Amino acid sequence: MKRSRGARRKLAYAIVVPPFVSAPVCILLYVLGVSVDAIKDVWYAGMFAGSIWLANRDGTSLSQIGLTKRRCGTSLALAAIWETVTFFLVGVPIFFLVAGRWPSLMTLDSRMVYPALHFMLVGLGEETWFRGLIMRRLLDSGAGSVAAVVSSTALFLLFHVPASAPMLFQNPGLMPLYLTSMSSLFLWSAGFAVIALKTGNIVGPVVLHAVDDFASKILYPLSI
């Protein structure tokens, strides 16, 4: 019983702590007038650092949360396949159905360097938090593989709700599009969770998460 309580407490900490590790610094930077983009970078870096700190505090090695060389190639290959399938067979068709046109490929230039680095931080922070620490804590608390995948993915979706909520308040008619988008996000995220679970490695999800964000927002934008 004590072990179960301890595991649930560690899970609660894993869910709550990482996104707030750098909150004081982010608030200070905001007060000082630092750009929002830079503050976001600090926030995602703090998310990664908070996940690593919690893992170390509880005696969990980096390899146990998927940051390891073991099966790294397999993780990268599977994540690349999953990213390609979901991007071109789910994301692009949904864009076409809604916009009535295919997305346009942007020309690479130096202005894309910063977004690429930013999205790598996003992938590193979010994947280490959700597919690494949280999923590890779910498994440690007694959740089965399916429950761990579904629960970590559901938390991932909830994390992204606040960013889109204002848009829905302004235009409730976008709800069908929003639900479609969230469904595809759940599918994409669950695939990465399965890859992390089966390979014990989150390097593939980290890298391809960054690639997806860069491609869908900058290089081959799927925004309507």
N, C-alpha and C positions, 0 to 999 in steps of 0.2 A: 504493500500500500504506500509506504513512504517513498519507494522508488518511483511508483506511478505518479505520486504528487510532485516529486522532484522533476520528472520528465515533462509533466504538464506545465510546471512553472518555467522550465527552460524554454518550452515552446512559446509561452506567452511573452517571455523576454525577446525571443527571436523575432516575433511578429512586431513588437512595439519599439524596441530600442534602435535598430539600425537606421531608420529614416530620420531619427531625431538627434543622432550623435553630433552632427555638424550644425544643428539648428541655431545655437548661440552665435556661431561664427557667421552663418548666413544672415541672421538678423542684423548683426553689426555691419556687415558689408552693405546690406540694403540701406541702413541708416547713413552710411558714408557715401552713398550714391554710386556704388559699384554696379556695373551692368548686370542685368538679370541673367544673361547667358553665363557670365562668370560665376554668379551665385549658384546656378544650376550645376555647374561643373563641381563646385565645392560640395554641394549636397550629395551628388552621386558618388564622389570620392569618399565622403563621410559614410555613406551607406555601405560601401565596400569595406572601409576600415572598421566600422561598427560590427559587421558580420564576422570579420576575422577576429576582432577583439573578443566577441562573445564566444566564439568557437574555442579560442585559446584559453579563456577564463574557465571554461567547463572541461578542459582537457581533451577537446576534440581536435584531431590533427587536420591539417589542410586537405590531406588526401580523403578524409572522411566526408568532407563537404564538396568533393569533386575537383579540387585544385591539385591535380597530380599529372605526372607524365604517363601514368599507366592508362593504356587504351586511348590515348589522346588522338591518335590517327583515326581510330574507329569513331570516336565522338565527333571529330571534325567532318568525316565523310558522311555519317548519318545526318548530322545537322545540315550539311550543305544540300543533301538530297531532299530533306524535309522542307528546307527553305525554298528551294527551287519549285517543288511541287505546290506548296501552299501559295507562293507568290504568283505563279503563272496560271495555276488552275483554280485558285480561289480569289486572291486579291485583284488581279487584273480583270477577270470576268465580272466581278461585282462592280468594279469601277466603270466598265463599259455599260453594264445594265443601268446604272444610275446616271452617268454622264452622257451616254449616247455616243461616246468616242473612245478611242484607245489613248492611253497616257503617252506623253511625248518624252523621248529620251533627251536629257539635257547634255550639253557639251561640258566635258570636264575642264575646270579651270582652277586657279589658285584659291579662289574664294571658297572652294569646297573642302579645303584642308581642315579648317577649324571645325566645321560640322562633322567631318569624319572622325576627328579626335574626340569631339564631344560625344558622339554616339558610341564610341568605344568605351568611354566612361560609363555611359548608360547601360550598355550590355554587361560590363564588368560588375557594376553595382547591383543591378536588378537580378542578374542570374546568380551571383554569389549569395544574395539574400534569399530569393525565392526557391530556385532549383538546387541551391547548395545548403544553406543553413536551415531554412524553414522545413524543407523536405526531409532533411536529416533528423530534425527534432520531431517531426510527425512520425517518422518510422520508429524513433526511440521511444515515443510515447505509446506505441502499440498499434498505430495505424497500419493497415495492410498496404500493399503496393498501390492498388487501385485508389484507395482512400487518400493516400499521400499525394498521388498525382492529381486527383480531382480537387482536393483541398488546397494544395499549393497553387493550382491554376486559378481556382475561384478567388483566392486572396490576391493573386496577380491582377485579375480583372477589377476587383474592388479598388485596388490601388490606383487604377487608371480612370475610375469613374469621376472623381472631382474635376479633372481637367476638362471633361466634356459636359458636365452638368449645366454650366451657364448657357451653353449653346442650345440645350434642350429647353431651358426655361424661356429663352428668347423665341424659339421656334419649335413648339411641340410637334409640328408636322414632320420633323426629322426623326421621330421615334422609330419608325420602321427601318430607316437607314441605319440608325444607331444600333438597334438590336441585331441587324445583319452584321454590322461591323464587329460588335462584341462577340457574336457567335464565331466569326472567323478568327478573332483574336484568341478565343478560348481553344479552338482547334489547334492553332499554331502553337500556343503556349503549352498545351497538353503534350504535343509531340516532343517538344524540347524536354519536358519533364520526364517523359518515358525514356528518352535518349540518356538523360542524366542518370536515371535510375538503373537502366540496364548496363551502362558502361561504367558507372561510378566516376564519371568524368564530366565536368561542366565546361571544359574549354571550347568544345564545339558550339554549344548554345551561346556562350559568351561572344564568340567571334561572329556567328551568324545572326545573332540578335543585333549586333552593331551593323552588320551588312544590310539587314532588313530595314532598319531605321534609316540608314543612309540612302538606300535605293528607293524606298517608298516615299521618303520625304524630300529628297534632294535630286538624285540621279534620274529616277523614273517615277516621279511623284504620282501617288494615287489619291491625293487629296482632291475632294470635289470642289 
